[in-house]
């Protein structure tokens, strides 16, 4: 599902104009990005959590050239779904 599909679905379910729904969805995305940039997690009860994890520096190989490269430590945004998403066996 794409962002456009999400906007269309929300507009259909709520009866709101697509322009307003687009504004709200874009605002949500910006709010999540800004929070993660500051290092603050975003918790959406019943949906999941957006958190920033630190990846350690590591040595990898460039397969095409066969040489070792160092990947510096960096932060990665991750999403952890809530228990509502877990499939019961």
CNS distance restraints for C-alpha pairs under 8 A (distance, minus, plus):
assign (resid   1 and name CA) (resid   5 and name CA) 5.82 0.50 0.50
assign (resid   1 and name CA) (resid   6 and name CA) 6.86 0.50 0.50
assign (resid   2 and name CA) (resid   6 and name CA) 6.33 0.50 0.50
assign (resid   3 and name CA) (resid   7 and name CA) 6.23 0.50 0.50
assign (resid   4 and name CA) (resid   8 and name CA) 6.14 0.50 0.50
assign (resid   5 and name CA) (resid   9 and name CA) 6.09 0.50 0.50
assign (resid   6 and name CA) (resid  10 and name CA) 6.14 0.50 0.50
assign (resid   7 and name CA) (resid  11 and name CA) 6.06 0.50 0.50
assign (resid   7 and name CA) (resid  18 and name CA) 6.66 0.50 0.50
assign (resid   7 and name CA) (resid  21 and name CA) 6.07 0.50 0.50
assign (resid   7 and name CA) (resid  22 and name CA) 6.07 0.50 0.50
assign (resid   7 and name CA) (resid  25 and name CA) 7.34 0.50 0.50
assign (resid   8 and name CA) (resid  12 and name CA) 6.10 0.50 0.50
assign (resid   8 and name CA) (resid  18 and name CA) 6.84 0.50 0.50
assign (resid   9 and name CA) (resid  13 and name CA) 6.14 0.50 0.50
assign (resid  10 and name CA) (resid  14 and name CA) 5.93 0.50 0.50
assign (resid  10 and name CA) (resid  15 and name CA) 7.97 0.50 0.50
assign (resid  10 and name CA) (resid  16 and name CA) 7.89 0.50 0.50
assign (resid  10 and name CA) (resid  21 and name CA) 7.07 0.50 0.50
assign (resid  11 and name CA) (resid  15 and name CA) 5.36 0.50 0.50
assign (resid  11 and name CA) (resid  16 and name CA) 5.07 0.50 0.50
assign (resid  11 and name CA) (resid  17 and name CA) 6.12 0.50 0.50
assign (resid  11 and name CA) (resid  18 and name CA) 5.67 0.50 0.50
assign (resid  11 and name CA) (resid  21 and name CA) 6.35 0.50 0.50
assign (resid  12 and name CA) (resid  16 and name CA) 7.44 0.50 0.50
assign (resid  16 and name CA) (resid  20 and name CA) 6.82 0.50 0.50
assign (resid  16 and name CA) (resid  21 and name CA) 6.70 0.50 0.50
assign (resid  17 and name CA) (resid  21 and name CA) 6.39 0.50 0.50
assign (resid  18 and name CA) (resid  22 and name CA) 5.88 0.50 0.50
assign (resid  19 and name CA) (resid  23 and name CA) 6.29 0.50 0.50
assign (resid  20 and name CA) (resid  24 and name CA) 6.33 0.50 0.50
assign (resid  21 and name CA) (resid  25 and name CA) 6.13 0.50 0.50
assign (resid  22 and name CA) (resid  26 and name CA) 6.02 0.50 0.50
assign (resid  23 and name CA) (resid  27 and name CA) 6.02 0.50 0.50
assign (resid  24 and name CA) (resid  28 and name CA) 6.15 0.50 0.50
assign (resid  25 and name CA) (resid  29 and name CA) 6.31 0.50 0.50
assign (resid  26 and name CA) (resid  30 and name CA) 6.20 0.50 0.50
assign (resid  27 and name CA) (resid  31 and name CA) 6.09 0.50 0.50
assign (resid  28 and name CA) (resid  32 and name CA) 6.24 0.50 0.50
assign (resid  29 and name CA) (resid  33 and name CA) 6.18 0.50 0.50
assign (resid  30 and name CA) (resid  34 and name CA) 6.02 0.50 0.50
assign (resid  31 and name CA) (resid  35 and name CA) 6.15 0.50 0.50
assign (resid  32 and name CA) (resid  36 and name CA) 6.20 0.50 0.50
assign (resid  32 and name CA) (resid  42 and name CA) 6.66 0.50 0.50
assign (resid  32 and name CA) (resid  50 and name CA) 7.82 0.50 0.50
assign (resid  33 and name CA) (resid  37 and name CA) 6.07 0.50 0.50
assign (resid  34 and name CA) (resid  38 and name CA) 6.42 0.50 0.50
assign (resid  35 and name CA) (resid  39 and name CA) 6.48 0.50 0.50
assign (resid  35 and name CA) (resid  40 and name CA) 5.18 0.50 0.50
assign (resid  35 and name CA) (resid  41 and name CA) 6.70 0.50 0.50
assign (resid  35 and name CA) (resid  42 and name CA) 7.08 0.50 0.50
assign (resid  36 and name CA) (resid  40 and name CA) 5.22 0.50 0.50
assign (resid  36 and name CA) (resid  41 and name CA) 6.01 0.50 0.50
assign (resid  36 and name CA) (resid  42 and name CA) 7.52 0.50 0.50
assign (resid  36 and name CA) (resid  50 and name CA) 7.70 0.50 0.50
assign (resid  36 and name CA) (resid  51 and name CA) 6.78 0.50 0.50
assign (resid  36 and name CA) (resid  52 and name CA) 6.32 0.50 0.50
assign (resid  36 and name CA) (resid  77 and name CA) 7.23 0.50 0.50
assign (resid  39 and name CA) (resid  51 and name CA) 7.95 0.50 0.50
assign (resid  39 and name CA) (resid  52 and name CA) 6.43 0.50 0.50
assign (resid  40 and name CA) (resid  51 and name CA) 7.26 0.50 0.50
assign (resid  40 and name CA) (resid  52 and name CA) 7.68 0.50 0.50
assign (resid  41 and name CA) (resid  49 and name CA) 7.04 0.50 0.50
assign (resid  41 and name CA) (resid  50 and name CA) 5.67 0.50 0.50
assign (resid  41 and name CA) (resid  51 and name CA) 4.55 0.50 0.50
assign (resid  41 and name CA) (resid  52 and name CA) 6.79 0.50 0.50
assign (resid  42 and name CA) (resid  49 and name CA) 5.62 0.50 0.50
assign (resid  42 and name CA) (resid  50 and name CA) 5.06 0.50 0.50
assign (resid  42 and name CA) (resid  51 and name CA) 6.55 0.50 0.50
assign (resid  43 and name CA) (resid  48 and name CA) 6.24 0.50 0.50
assign (resid  43 and name CA) (resid  49 and name CA) 4.51 0.50 0.50
assign (resid  43 and name CA) (resid  50 and name CA) 6.54 0.50 0.50
assign (resid  44 and name CA) (resid  48 and name CA) 5.34 0.50 0.50
assign (resid  44 and name CA) (resid  49 and name CA) 6.01 0.50 0.50
assign (resid  45 and name CA) (resid  82 and name CA) 7.49 0.50 0.50
assign (resid  46 and name CA) (resid  82 and name CA) 5.83 0.50 0.50
assign (resid  46 and name CA) (resid  83 and name CA) 7.53 0.50 0.50
assign (resid  46 and name CA) (resid  84 and name CA) 6.35 0.50 0.50
assign (resid  47 and name CA) (resid  81 and name CA) 6.09 0.50 0.50
assign (resid  47 and name CA) (resid  82 and name CA) 5.25 0.50 0.50
assign (resid  47 and name CA) (resid  84 and name CA) 7.16 0.50 0.50
assign (resid  47 and name CA) (resid  85 and name CA) 7.71 0.50 0.50
assign (resid  48 and name CA) (resid  79 and name CA) 6.93 0.50 0.50
assign (resid  48 and name CA) (resid  80 and name CA) 5.50 0.50 0.50
assign (resid  48 and name CA) (resid  81 and name CA) 4.09 0.50 0.50
assign (resid  48 and name CA) (resid  82 and name CA) 4.40 0.50 0.50
assign (resid  49 and name CA) (resid  79 and name CA) 5.60 0.50 0.50
assign (resid  49 and name CA) (resid  80 and name CA) 5.18 0.50 0.50
assign (resid  49 and name CA) (resid  81 and name CA) 6.40 0.50 0.50
assign (resid  49 and name CA) (resid  82 and name CA) 7.39 0.50 0.50
assign (resid  50 and name CA) (resid  77 and name CA) 6.86 0.50 0.50
assign (resid  50 and name CA) (resid  78 and name CA) 5.68 0.50 0.50
assign (resid  50 and name CA) (resid  79 and name CA) 4.56 0.50 0.50
assign (resid  50 and name CA) (resid  80 and name CA) 6.54 0.50 0.50
assign (resid  51 and name CA) (resid  77 and name CA) 5.77 0.50 0.50
assign (resid  51 and name CA) (resid  78 and name CA) 5.43 0.50 0.50
assign (resid  51 and name CA) (resid  79 and name CA) 6.42 0.50 0.50
assign (resid  51 and name CA) (resid  80 and name CA) 7.90 0.50 0.50
assign (resid  52 and name CA) (resid  75 and name CA) 6.34 0.50 0.50
assign (resid  52 and name CA) (resid  76 and name CA) 5.56 0.50 0.50
assign (resid  52 and name CA) (resid  77 and name CA) 4.51 0.50 0.50
assign (resid  52 and name CA) (resid  78 and name CA) 6.11 0.50 0.50
assign (resid  53 and name CA) (resid  75 and name CA) 5.59 0.50 0.50
assign (resid  53 and name CA) (resid  76 and name CA) 5.31 0.50 0.50
assign (resid  53 and name CA) (resid  77 and name CA) 6.34 0.50 0.50
assign (resid  53 and name CA) (resid  78 and name CA) 7.00 0.50 0.50
assign (resid  54 and name CA) (resid  73 and name CA) 7.16 0.50 0.50
assign (resid  54 and name CA) (resid  74 and name CA) 5.82 0.50 0.50
assign (resid  54 and name CA) (resid  75 and name CA) 4.41 0.50 0.50
assign (resid  54 and name CA) (resid  76 and name CA) 6.27 0.50 0.50
assign (resid  55 and name CA) (resid  73 and name CA) 5.48 0.50 0.50
assign (resid  55 and name CA) (resid  74 and name CA) 5.32 0.50 0.50
assign (resid  55 and name CA) (resid  75 and name CA) 5.85 0.50 0.50
assign (resid  55 and name CA) (resid  76 and name CA) 6.99 0.50 0.50
assign (resid  56 and name CA) (resid  72 and name CA) 7.21 0.50 0.50
assign (resid  56 and name CA) (resid  73 and name CA) 4.56 0.50 0.50
assign (resid  56 and name CA) (resid  74 and name CA) 6.86 0.50 0.50
assign (resid  57 and name CA) (resid  70 and name CA) 7.21 0.50 0.50
assign (resid  57 and name CA) (resid  71 and name CA) 5.65 0.50 0.50
assign (resid  57 and name CA) (resid  72 and name CA) 4.51 0.50 0.50
assign (resid  57 and name CA) (resid  73 and name CA) 4.12 0.50 0.50
assign (resid  57 and name CA) (resid  74 and name CA) 7.56 0.50 0.50
assign (resid  58 and name CA) (resid  70 and name CA) 5.86 0.50 0.50
assign (resid  58 and name CA) (resid  71 and name CA) 5.35 0.50 0.50
assign (resid  58 and name CA) (resid  72 and name CA) 6.70 0.50 0.50
assign (resid  58 and name CA) (resid  73 and name CA) 7.52 0.50 0.50
assign (resid  59 and name CA) (resid  68 and name CA) 6.65 0.50 0.50
assign (resid  59 and name CA) (resid  69 and name CA) 5.75 0.50 0.50
assign (resid  59 and name CA) (resid  70 and name CA) 4.51 0.50 0.50
assign (resid  59 and name CA) (resid  71 and name CA) 6.07 0.50 0.50
assign (resid  60 and name CA) (resid  68 and name CA) 5.68 0.50 0.50
assign (resid  60 and name CA) (resid  69 and name CA) 5.35 0.50 0.50
assign (resid  60 and name CA) (resid  70 and name CA) 6.18 0.50 0.50
assign (resid  60 and name CA) (resid  71 and name CA) 7.03 0.50 0.50
assign (resid  61 and name CA) (resid  66 and name CA) 6.37 0.50 0.50
assign (resid  61 and name CA) (resid  67 and name CA) 5.67 0.50 0.50
assign (resid  61 and name CA) (resid  68 and name CA) 4.44 0.50 0.50
assign (resid  61 and name CA) (resid  69 and name CA) 5.77 0.50 0.50
assign (resid  62 and name CA) (resid  66 and name CA) 5.39 0.50 0.50
assign (resid  62 and name CA) (resid  67 and name CA) 5.43 0.50 0.50
assign (resid  62 and name CA) (resid  68 and name CA) 6.15 0.50 0.50
assign (resid  62 and name CA) (resid  69 and name CA) 6.66 0.50 0.50
assign (resid  63 and name CA) (resid  67 and name CA) 7.29 0.50 0.50
assign (resid  81 and name CA) (resid  85 and name CA) 6.21 0.50 0.50
assign (resid  81 and name CA) (resid  86 and name CA) 7.94 0.50 0.50
assign (resid  82 and name CA) (resid  86 and name CA) 7.41 0.50 0.50
